[in-house]
Amino acid sequence: MAKKVHSIGVKGILDVNFDEGIARITEVTKDSEQVYDFFEIINEFNGKSISFSIKEEQDLTPIEE
């Protein structure tokens, strides 16, 4: 069956303040810093069938010889 896929990809720092109802993602590149409203992004998918995944990336420290 054919499918149409709507997706958004943002990589950055997630900052959620539940008390104030604010969630932002700050994407930092070598040339700029962009801030996105996380709730605005996920609102585009409200009421729709979705799959959701989230991952954290951390640098590993190599073994020193």
PyMOL Python script that loads the backbone (N, CA, C, O; Angstrom):
from pymol import cmd

cmd.read_pdbstr("""\
ATOM      1  N   MET A   1       0.837  -1.175   0.000  1.00  0.00           N
ATOM      2  CA  MET A   1       0.000   0.000   0.000  1.00  0.00           C
ATOM      3  C   MET A   1       0.891   1.250   0.000  1.00  0.00           C
ATOM      4  O   MET A   1       1.885   1.300   0.724  1.00  0.00           O
ATOM      5  N   ALA A   2       0.552   2.222  -0.779  1.00  0.00           N
ATOM      6  CA  ALA A   2       1.301   3.477  -0.839  1.00  0.00           C
ATOM      7  C   ALA A   2       1.076   4.274   0.432  1.00  0.00           C
ATOM      8  O   ALA A   2       0.008   4.214   1.041  1.00  0.00           O
ATOM      9  N   LYS A   3       2.098   5.020   0.824  1.00  0.00           N
ATOM     10  CA  LYS A   3       2.010   5.849   2.023  1.00  0.00           C
ATOM     11  C   LYS A   3       2.609   7.212   1.760  1.00  0.00           C
ATOM     12  O   LYS A   3       3.553   7.356   0.983  1.00  0.00           O
ATOM     13  N   LYS A   4       2.056   8.195   2.409  1.00  0.00           N
ATOM     14  CA  LYS A   4       2.623   9.533   2.433  1.00  0.00           C
ATOM     15  C   LYS A   4       3.142   9.755   3.847  1.00  0.00           C
ATOM     16  O   LYS A   4       2.412   9.543   4.815  1.00  0.00           O
ATOM     17  N   VAL A   5       4.387  10.176   3.975  1.00  0.00           N
ATOM     18  CA  VAL A   5       5.003  10.351   5.289  1.00  0.00           C
ATOM     19  C   VAL A   5       5.300  11.825   5.519  1.00  0.00           C
ATOM     20  O   VAL A   5       5.898  12.487   4.670  1.00  0.00           O
ATOM     21  N   HIS A   6       4.887  12.328   6.656  1.00  0.00           N
ATOM     22  CA  HIS A   6       5.173  13.697   7.084  1.00  0.00           C
ATOM     23  C   HIS A   6       6.078  13.581   8.302  1.00  0.00           C
ATOM     24  O   HIS A   6       5.678  13.000   9.312  1.00  0.00           O
ATOM     25  N   SER A   7       7.286  14.121   8.225  1.00  0.00           N
ATOM     26  CA  SER A   7       8.211  14.032   9.354  1.00  0.00           C
ATOM     27  C   SER A   7       8.961  15.342   9.519  1.00  0.00           C
ATOM     28  O   SER A   7       9.108  16.127   8.583  1.00  0.00           O
ATOM     29  N   ILE A   8       9.425  15.546  10.729  1.00  0.00           N
ATOM     30  CA  ILE A   8      10.249  16.709  11.049  1.00  0.00           C
ATOM     31  C   ILE A   8      11.448  16.203  11.827  1.00  0.00           C
ATOM     32  O   ILE A   8      11.293  15.390  12.739  1.00  0.00           O
ATOM     33  N   GLY A   9      12.641  16.669  11.483  1.00  0.00           N
ATOM     34  CA  GLY A   9      13.844  16.277  12.201  1.00  0.00           C
ATOM     35  C   GLY A   9      14.566  17.499  12.734  1.00  0.00           C
ATOM     36  O   GLY A   9      14.891  18.417  11.980  1.00  0.00           O
ATOM     37  N   VAL A  10      14.812  17.509  14.019  1.00  0.00           N
ATOM     38  CA  VAL A  10      15.559  18.601  14.648  1.00  0.00           C
ATOM     39  C   VAL A  10      16.558  17.960  15.598  1.00  0.00           C
ATOM     40  O   VAL A  10      16.206  17.052  16.351  1.00  0.00           O
ATOM     41  N   LYS A  11      17.798  18.425  15.565  1.00  0.00           N
ATOM     42  CA  LYS A  11      18.816  17.921  16.471  1.00  0.00           C
ATOM     43  C   LYS A  11      19.319  19.093  17.294  1.00  0.00           C
ATOM     44  O   LYS A  11      19.816  20.076  16.746  1.00  0.00           O
ATOM     45  N   GLY A  12      19.189  18.989  18.612  1.00  0.00           N
ATOM     46  CA  GLY A  12      19.639  20.073  19.465  1.00  0.00           C
ATOM     47  C   GLY A  12      19.393  19.777  20.928  1.00  0.00           C
ATOM     48  O   GLY A  12      19.160  18.631  21.313  1.00  0.00           O
ATOM     49  N   ILE A  13      19.445  20.815  21.737  1.00  0.00           N
ATOM     50  CA  ILE A  13      19.263  20.709  23.183  1.00  0.00           C
ATOM     51  C   ILE A  13      17.793  20.945  23.509  1.00  0.00           C
ATOM     52  O   ILE A  13      17.223  21.967  23.128  1.00  0.00           O
ATOM     53  N   LEU A  14      17.179  19.990  24.220  1.00  0.00           N
ATOM     54  CA  LEU A  14      15.781  20.112  24.630  1.00  0.00           C
ATOM     55  C   LEU A  14      15.720  20.771  25.997  1.00  0.00           C
ATOM     56  O   LEU A  14      16.403  20.341  26.927  1.00  0.00           O
ATOM     57  N   ASP A  15      14.907  21.813  26.125  1.00  0.00           N
ATOM     58  CA  ASP A  15      14.720  22.524  27.391  1.00  0.00           C
ATOM     59  C   ASP A  15      13.222  22.593  27.671  1.00  0.00           C
ATOM     60  O   ASP A  15      12.494  23.318  26.994  1.00  0.00           O
ATOM     61  N   VAL A  16      12.764  21.839  28.669  1.00  0.00           N
ATOM     62  CA  VAL A  16      11.340  21.791  29.006  1.00  0.00           C
ATOM     63  C   VAL A  16      11.140  22.383  30.389  1.00  0.00           C
ATOM     64  O   VAL A  16      11.819  21.996  31.340  1.00  0.00           O
ATOM     65  N   ASN A  17      10.203  23.328  30.502  1.00  0.00           N
ATOM     66  CA  ASN A  17       9.811  23.894  31.781  1.00  0.00           C
ATOM     67  C   ASN A  17       8.330  23.580  31.966  1.00  0.00           C
ATOM     68  O   ASN A  17       7.466  24.281  31.441  1.00  0.00           O
ATOM     69  N   PHE A  18       8.050  22.523  32.718  1.00  0.00           N
ATOM     70  CA  PHE A  18       6.671  22.074  32.890  1.00  0.00           C
ATOM     71  C   PHE A  18       5.837  23.101  33.650  1.00  0.00           C
ATOM     72  O   PHE A  18       4.644  23.242  33.382  1.00  0.00           O
ATOM     73  N   ASP A  19       6.446  23.820  34.595  1.00  0.00           N
ATOM     74  CA  ASP A  19       5.707  24.827  35.374  1.00  0.00           C
ATOM     75  C   ASP A  19       5.188  25.946  34.494  1.00  0.00           C
ATOM     76  O   ASP A  19       4.085  26.448  34.710  1.00  0.00           O
ATOM     77  N   GLU A  20       5.978  26.344  33.497  1.00  0.00           N
ATOM     78  CA  GLU A  20       5.583  27.428  32.598  1.00  0.00           C
ATOM     79  C   GLU A  20       4.947  26.920  31.302  1.00  0.00           C
ATOM     80  O   GLU A  20       4.451  27.717  30.506  1.00  0.00           O
ATOM     81  N   GLY A  21       4.958  25.609  31.085  1.00  0.00           N
ATOM     82  CA  GLY A  21       4.379  25.047  29.872  1.00  0.00           C
ATOM     83  C   GLY A  21       5.160  25.384  28.619  1.00  0.00           C
ATOM     84  O   GLY A  21       4.584  25.595  27.552  1.00  0.00           O
ATOM     85  N   ILE A  22       6.484  25.434  28.755  1.00  0.00           N
ATOM     86  CA  ILE A  22       7.358  25.806  27.636  1.00  0.00           C
ATOM     87  C   ILE A  22       8.293  24.643  27.316  1.00  0.00           C
ATOM     88  O   ILE A  22       8.854  24.021  28.218  1.00  0.00           O
ATOM     89  N   ALA A  23       8.455  24.357  26.030  1.00  0.00           N
ATOM     90  CA  ALA A  23       9.426  23.356  25.580  1.00  0.00           C
ATOM     91  C   ALA A  23      10.100  23.895  24.324  1.00  0.00           C
ATOM     92  O   ALA A  23       9.435  24.229  23.344  1.00  0.00           O
ATOM     93  N   ARG A  24      11.414  23.974  24.366  1.00  0.00           N
ATOM     94  CA  ARG A  24      12.170  24.511  23.236  1.00  0.00           C
ATOM     95  C   ARG A  24      13.307  23.573  22.880  1.00  0.00           C
ATOM     96  O   ARG A  24      13.856  22.880  23.736  1.00  0.00           O
ATOM     97  N   ILE A  25      13.647  23.565  21.606  1.00  0.00           N
ATOM     98  CA  ILE A  25      14.819  22.841  21.133  1.00  0.00           C
ATOM     99  C   ILE A  25      15.759  23.874  20.524  1.00  0.00           C
ATOM    100  O   ILE A  25      15.375  24.622  19.624  1.00  0.00           O
ATOM    101  N   THR A  26      16.990  23.907  21.021  1.00  0.00           N
ATOM    102  CA  THR A  26      17.991  24.831  20.504  1.00  0.00           C
ATOM    103  C   THR A  26      18.979  24.038  19.656  1.00  0.00           C
ATOM    104  O   THR A  26      19.689  23.160  20.145  1.00  0.00           O
ATOM    105  N   GLU A  27      19.000  24.375  18.369  1.00  0.00           N
ATOM    106  CA  GLU A  27      19.887  23.718  17.411  1.00  0.00           C
ATOM    107  C   GLU A  27      21.087  24.630  17.186  1.00  0.00           C
ATOM    108  O   GLU A  27      20.930  25.777  16.767  1.00  0.00           O
ATOM    109  N   VAL A  28      22.285  24.120  17.464  1.00  0.00           N
ATOM    110  CA  VAL A  28      23.503  24.915  17.332  1.00  0.00           C
ATOM    111  C   VAL A  28      24.339  24.347  16.190  1.00  0.00           C
ATOM    112  O   VAL A  28      24.674  23.163  16.173  1.00  0.00           O
ATOM    113  N   THR A  29      24.668  25.214  15.240  1.00  0.00           N
ATOM    114  CA  THR A  29      25.578  24.843  14.161  1.00  0.00           C
ATOM    115  C   THR A  29      26.806  25.736  14.257  1.00  0.00           C
ATOM    116  O   THR A  29      26.868  26.621  15.110  1.00  0.00           O
ATOM    117  N   LYS A  30      27.768  25.511  13.399  1.00  0.00           N
ATOM    118  CA  LYS A  30      28.971  26.341  13.454  1.00  0.00           C
ATOM    119  C   LYS A  30      28.680  27.794  13.064  1.00  0.00           C
ATOM    120  O   LYS A  30      29.435  28.696  13.425  1.00  0.00           O
ATOM    121  N   ASP A  31      27.587  28.022  12.327  1.00  0.00           N
ATOM    122  CA  ASP A  31      27.272  29.366  11.856  1.00  0.00           C
ATOM    123  C   ASP A  31      26.148  30.066  12.606  1.00  0.00           C
ATOM    124  O   ASP A  31      26.055  31.293  12.569  1.00  0.00           O
ATOM    125  N   SER A  32      25.284  29.299  13.294  1.00  0.00           N
ATOM    126  CA  SER A  32      24.125  29.946  13.917  1.00  0.00           C
ATOM    127  C   SER A  32      23.530  29.104  15.038  1.00  0.00           C
ATOM    128  O   SER A  32      23.918  27.957  15.261  1.00  0.00           O
ATOM    129  N   GLU A  33      22.585  29.708  15.730  1.00  0.00           N
ATOM    130  CA  GLU A  33      21.823  29.042  16.774  1.00  0.00           C
ATOM    131  C   GLU A  33      20.349  29.326  16.515  1.00  0.00           C
ATOM    132  O   GLU A  33      19.933  30.483  16.460  1.00  0.00           O
ATOM    133  N   GLN A  34      19.563  28.269  16.356  1.00  0.00           N
ATOM    134  CA  GLN A  34      18.135  28.402  16.072  1.00  0.00           C
ATOM    135  C   GLN A  34      17.342  27.786  17.216  1.00  0.00           C
ATOM    136  O   GLN A  34      17.714  26.733  17.732  1.00  0.00           O
ATOM    137  N   VAL A  35      16.247  28.440  17.617  1.00  0.00           N
ATOM    138  CA  VAL A  35      15.387  27.937  18.689  1.00  0.00           C
ATOM    139  C   VAL A  35      14.022  27.612  18.099  1.00  0.00           C
ATOM    140  O   VAL A  35      13.437  28.419  17.377  1.00  0.00           O
ATOM    141  N   TYR A  36      13.515  26.401  18.419  1.00  0.00           N
ATOM    142  CA  TYR A  36      12.226  25.943  17.917  1.00  0.00           C
ATOM    143  C   TYR A  36      11.303  25.621  19.086  1.00  0.00           C
ATOM    144  O   TYR A  36      11.756  25.153  20.131  1.00  0.00           O
ATOM    145  N   ASP A  37      10.020  25.870  18.911  1.00  0.00           N
ATOM    146  CA  ASP A  37       9.009  25.550  19.903  1.00  0.00           C
ATOM    147  C   ASP A  37       8.610  24.082  19.724  1.00  0.00           C
ATOM    148  O   ASP A  37       7.949  23.733  18.746  1.00  0.00           O
ATOM    149  N   PHE A  38       9.008  23.229  20.662  1.00  0.00           N
ATOM    150  CA  PHE A  38       8.742  21.804  20.567  1.00  0.00           C
ATOM    151  C   PHE A  38       7.246  21.508  20.549  1.00  0.00           C
ATOM    152  O   PHE A  38       6.795  20.647  19.793  1.00  0.00           O
ATOM    153  N   PHE A  39       6.471  22.215  21.375  1.00  0.00           N
ATOM    154  CA  PHE A  39       5.025  21.988  21.405  1.00  0.00           C
ATOM    155  C   PHE A  39       4.370  22.371  20.080  1.00  0.00           C
ATOM    156  O   PHE A  39       3.416  21.721  19.655  1.00  0.00           O
ATOM    157  N   GLU A  40       4.865  23.405  19.432  1.00  0.00           N
ATOM    158  CA  GLU A  40       4.337  23.794  18.119  1.00  0.00           C
ATOM    159  C   GLU A  40       4.629  22.707  17.079  1.00  0.00           C
ATOM    160  O   GLU A  40       3.798  22.413  16.221  1.00  0.00           O
ATOM    161  N   ILE A  41       5.818  22.122  17.173  1.00  0.00           N
ATOM    162  CA  ILE A  41       6.197  21.058  16.237  1.00  0.00           C
ATOM    163  C   ILE A  41       5.289  19.850  16.415  1.00  0.00           C
ATOM    164  O   ILE A  41       4.738  19.345  15.437  1.00  0.00           O
ATOM    165  N   ILE A  42       5.124  19.375  17.659  1.00  0.00           N
ATOM    166  CA  ILE A  42       4.321  18.168  17.851  1.00  0.00           C
ATOM    167  C   ILE A  42       2.831  18.435  17.680  1.00  0.00           C
ATOM    168  O   ILE A  42       2.065  17.497  17.459  1.00  0.00           O
ATOM    169  N   ASN A  43       2.406  19.683  17.778  1.00  0.00           N
ATOM    170  CA  ASN A  43       0.993  20.006  17.566  1.00  0.00           C
ATOM    171  C   ASN A  43       0.563  19.697  16.128  1.00  0.00           C
ATOM    172  O   ASN A  43      -0.611  19.416  15.885  1.00  0.00           O
ATOM    173  N   GLU A  44       1.501  19.747  15.172  1.00  0.00           N
ATOM    174  CA  GLU A  44       1.182  19.405  13.784  1.00  0.00           C
ATOM    175  C   GLU A  44       0.708  17.959  13.650  1.00  0.00           C
ATOM    176  O   GLU A  44       0.036  17.611  12.679  1.00  0.00           O
ATOM    177  N   PHE A  45       1.054  17.124  14.615  1.00  0.00           N
ATOM    178  CA  PHE A  45       0.718  15.709  14.575  1.00  0.00           C
ATOM    179  C   PHE A  45      -0.415  15.350  15.539  1.00  0.00           C
ATOM    180  O   PHE A  45      -0.773  14.178  15.661  1.00  0.00           O
ATOM    181  N   ASN A  46      -0.974  16.333  16.215  1.00  0.00           N
ATOM    182  CA  ASN A  46      -2.020  16.100  17.206  1.00  0.00           C
ATOM    183  C   ASN A  46      -3.232  15.417  16.575  1.00  0.00           C
ATOM    184  O   ASN A  46      -3.743  15.865  15.548  1.00  0.00           O
ATOM    185  N   GLY A  47      -3.684  14.337  17.196  1.00  0.00           N
ATOM    186  CA  GLY A  47      -4.853  13.619  16.716  1.00  0.00           C
ATOM    187  C   GLY A  47      -4.583  12.650  15.579  1.00  0.00           C
ATOM    188  O   GLY A  47      -5.511  12.035  15.053  1.00  0.00           O
ATOM    189  N   LYS A  48      -3.303  12.506  15.190  1.00  0.00           N
ATOM    190  CA  LYS A  48      -2.947  11.623  14.079  1.00  0.00           C
ATOM    191  C   LYS A  48      -2.225  10.387  14.610  1.00  0.00           C
ATOM    192  O   LYS A  48      -1.667  10.407  15.707  1.00  0.00           O
ATOM    193  N   SER A  49      -2.242   9.328  13.836  1.00  0.00           N
ATOM    194  CA  SER A  49      -1.511   8.116  14.188  1.00  0.00           C
ATOM    195  C   SER A  49      -0.026   8.360  13.913  1.00  0.00           C
ATOM    196  O   SER A  49       0.353   8.682  12.786  1.00  0.00           O
ATOM    197  N   ILE A  50       0.812   8.207  14.937  1.00  0.00           N
ATOM    198  CA  ILE A  50       2.234   8.518  14.793  1.00  0.00           C
ATOM    199  C   ILE A  50       3.108   7.401  15.354  1.00  0.00           C
ATOM    200  O   ILE A  50       2.627   6.501  16.043  1.00  0.00           O
ATOM    201  N   SER A  51       4.378   7.476  15.051  1.00  0.00           N
ATOM    202  CA  SER A  51       5.409   6.748  15.788  1.00  0.00           C
ATOM    203  C   SER A  51       6.342   7.819  16.336  1.00  0.00           C
ATOM    204  O   SER A  51       6.539   8.858  15.705  1.00  0.00           O
ATOM    205  N   PHE A  52       6.910   7.571  17.496  1.00  0.00           N
ATOM    206  CA  PHE A  52       7.722   8.588  18.162  1.00  0.00           C
ATOM    207  C   PHE A  52       9.002   7.930  18.647  1.00  0.00           C
ATOM    208  O   PHE A  52       8.972   6.839  19.218  1.00  0.00           O
ATOM    209  N   SER A  53      10.123   8.596  18.419  1.00  0.00           N
ATOM    210  CA  SER A  53      11.380   8.104  18.958  1.00  0.00           C
ATOM    211  C   SER A  53      12.215   9.300  19.387  1.00  0.00           C
ATOM    212  O   SER A  53      12.145  10.374  18.791  1.00  0.00           O
ATOM    213  N   ILE A  54      12.995   9.095  20.418  1.00  0.00           N
ATOM    214  CA  ILE A  54      13.873  10.146  20.915  1.00  0.00           C
ATOM    215  C   ILE A  54      15.183   9.478  21.311  1.00  0.00           C
ATOM    216  O   ILE A  54      15.175   8.366  21.839  1.00  0.00           O
ATOM    217  N   LYS A  55      16.299  10.140  21.063  1.00  0.00           N
ATOM    218  CA  LYS A  55      17.576   9.557  21.447  1.00  0.00           C
ATOM    219  C   LYS A  55      18.494  10.647  21.971  1.00  0.00           C
ATOM    220  O   LYS A  55      18.374  11.818  21.610  1.00  0.00           O
ATOM    221  N   GLU A  56      19.400  10.237  22.818  1.00  0.00           N
ATOM    222  CA  GLU A  56      20.406  11.134  23.372  1.00  0.00           C
ATOM    223  C   GLU A  56      21.763  10.697  22.854  1.00  0.00           C
ATOM    224  O   GLU A  56      22.067   9.504  22.812  1.00  0.00           O
ATOM    225  N   GLU A  57      22.577  11.665  22.459  1.00  0.00           N
ATOM    226  CA  GLU A  57      23.933  11.364  22.007  1.00  0.00           C
ATOM    227  C   GLU A  57      24.928  11.935  23.010  1.00  0.00           C
ATOM    228  O   GLU A  57      24.806  13.081  23.443  1.00  0.00           O
ATOM    229  N   GLN A  58      25.906  11.126  23.368  1.00  0.00           N
ATOM    230  CA  GLN A  58      26.966  11.570  24.269  1.00  0.00           C
ATOM    231  C   GLN A  58      28.309  11.168  23.677  1.00  0.00           C
ATOM    232  O   GLN A  58      28.455  10.080  23.118  1.00  0.00           O
ATOM    233  N   ASP A  59      29.288  12.058  23.805  1.00  0.00           N
ATOM    234  CA  ASP A  59      30.636  11.733  23.365  1.00  0.00           C
ATOM    235  C   ASP A  59      31.245  10.731  24.346  1.00  0.00           C
ATOM    236  O   ASP A  59      31.043  10.836  25.556  1.00  0.00           O
ATOM    237  N   LEU A  60      31.981   9.772  23.825  1.00  0.00           N
ATOM    238  CA  LEU A  60      32.674   8.791  24.665  1.00  0.00           C
ATOM    239  C   LEU A  60      34.135   9.189  24.798  1.00  0.00           C
ATOM    240  O   LEU A  60      34.738   9.734  23.873  1.00  0.00           O
ATOM    241  N   THR A  61      34.681   8.907  25.953  1.00  0.00           N
ATOM    242  CA  THR A  61      36.099   9.188  26.200  1.00  0.00           C
ATOM    243  C   THR A  61      36.917   7.956  25.786  1.00  0.00           C
ATOM    244  O   THR A  61      36.677   6.855  26.282  1.00  0.00           O
ATOM    245  N   PRO A  62      37.888   8.147  24.872  1.00  0.00           N
ATOM    246  CA  PRO A  62      38.681   6.996  24.431  1.00  0.00           C
ATOM    247  C   PRO A  62      39.662   6.552  25.515  1.00  0.00           C
ATOM    248  O   PRO A  62      39.998   7.313  26.423  1.00  0.00           O
ATOM    249  N   ILE A  63      40.105   5.322  25.401  1.00  0.00           N
ATOM    250  CA  ILE A  63      41.119   4.809  26.320  1.00  0.00           C
ATOM    251  C   ILE A  63      42.445   5.454  25.970  1.00  0.00           C
ATOM    252  O   ILE A  63      42.852   5.481  24.809  1.00  0.00           O
ATOM    253  N   GLU A  64      43.112   5.972  26.985  1.00  0.00           N
ATOM    254  CA  GLU A  64      44.444   6.567  26.767  1.00  0.00           C
ATOM    255  C   GLU A  64      45.503   5.513  27.006  1.00  0.00           C
ATOM    256  O   GLU A  64      45.506   4.847  28.041  1.00  0.00           O
ATOM    257  N   GLU A  65      46.396   5.364  26.054  1.00  0.00           N
ATOM    258  CA  GLU A  65      47.459   4.355  26.182  1.00  0.00           C
ATOM    259  C   GLU A  65      48.796   5.000  26.358  1.00  0.00           C
ATOM    260  O   GLU A  65      49.805   4.306  26.482  1.00  0.00           O
TER     261      GLU A  65
END
""", "prot")
cmd.dss("prot")
cmd.show_as("cartoon", "prot")
cmd.util.cbc("prot")
cmd.orient("prot")
